[in-house]
Every structure is written in C-alpha cells, then in structure tokens.
C-alpha cells in the first residue's frame, strides 16, 4: 500500500500523518502483518481514534466557552496546549503501533 492509498483510506490530512510517519511507523507494520489494506487502515483508524482523538476531544470539550469562542475567532494560542498534547499522544501512538505490530489492544486496554 502506498502513502497516498493510506491517506485516502483513513482520511487523515497529509499535514497530520506525514509521509515520514508512514514510512517509519506504519508501512513496516503493514508489510509485516500482511493484513488486507482495508482491514489494516480500519484498525489503525480505530485504535488512533481511541488512544489519541478521544483524549484530545476531551481536552477541547473541557476548555472554557470563552476560550473556544476566541479560538473560533481565529486565535490559535488558546489551543496551544491541546495541540502539544495531541502531538505527544500521536508520537507515542505511532511508536507503540510499530513496537506492537499494529495491535495495541492488549498493551493499551482497548478493544
């Protein structure tokens, strides 16, 4: 599977999952597991959603309404902490994904 196929199947933006991320963390797992493309992408998306997206959404929802209104108005600095945590979680997720060969159910307690 190519990077562009992965991006198309998972709908991630290329600025979020970069080609370097794909080559370093995702492609080696794909090649080693031999799972069909659609199943592999679905698993990646689901596990990423559970371990990265949900915590980040929780952080956003915990922000005071005024800060969210300021952000909607174009001021990025009020979500700087959320972006930083998102990057940390994404990095940890990708490293664990590679280490555990794409199966984070046991190590991270997800289904």
N, C-alpha and C positions, 0 to 999 in steps of 0.2 A: 504494500500500500504506500502511496506517495503522501507527502505532507499535504498537498492540496486536496487529496481524497479524504484524509483525516479531518481537515478543517471543514470540508463540505459536509461530511457525515456528522460531525459533532457540533457544528455551527459556532465554534469559538472564533473570535476575531484573531487575525494574524498578529495583532499587537499584543494579545494576551498569551496565546500559545505560539511561541515563535518557532521558526524552523530549527533553530538551535535546540530548543526544548524538545522538539520532535525527534531530532537525530540523536540526541544524548540520552533521553529518558524513555521515549515512547516507542520509537521504531525497534530498538533492541528487544523489547518485551514482545512486541508484535511478531517479530521474526522467530523468537524462541518458542512462543506458545503455539503458533500455528493455528490460532483461532480464526474463524471467518471474520472478514472485515466488519460486517455489520454488528456481530456479537461483540467483538473487541471494542469497537467505538462506543457501543451502548454501555458496556461495563465501565469503560473509562469515564464516560459522561456521568453515569450514576454514582460512581464512587467519588468523583470530584465534587459533584453536587452535594453529597452527604458530608464530605470532610472539609470542603473549602467554601462552597457557595452558601450553604445554610448558616455557618457561623458568621460569615460576612454580612448576610442579610439580617441576622440578629443584631449585629453591631449597628447597622444602619437604622433598624427599627428602634433601637434604644436611644438614638440621637434626639435631643430636644427638637420640637417642631420648629422653633426659630432657626436653629442651625440648618435644618433641612430646607427651609424656605430660602435661606441665604445661599445654600448650595444650588438650588433650582434657579436662583437669580444669577448664577454664573461664578460664584466664589468657591473655588476648588479647595481652599485651605481648610475649610471646616470638616472635610472628609479625609484629610491627610493621614490621620491615624488609621482609618479604615483601609485606605489604600496600602499603607505599610503592612498592616496585619494580613491583608489579602496576599501580598507578595511573599510574606513569610510562610503562610499556610500553603500557597501554591508550590513554593520551593520544597517544603517538607513533603508535600504530597507526591511531587514528581520523584524525589529521592526514594521515598518509601515504595512507590509504584515500581521503580526499577529494581530495588532490593528484593521485593516480594513477588516479582514477576507478574505484576498486574492483578494480584489477588490480595486485597487489603482487608478482606472480611474477617480473618482471624486476628491479625495483629491490631486492627483498629476497632474491632467490635461492631462492624456494620454488616448489613445483610445484602 
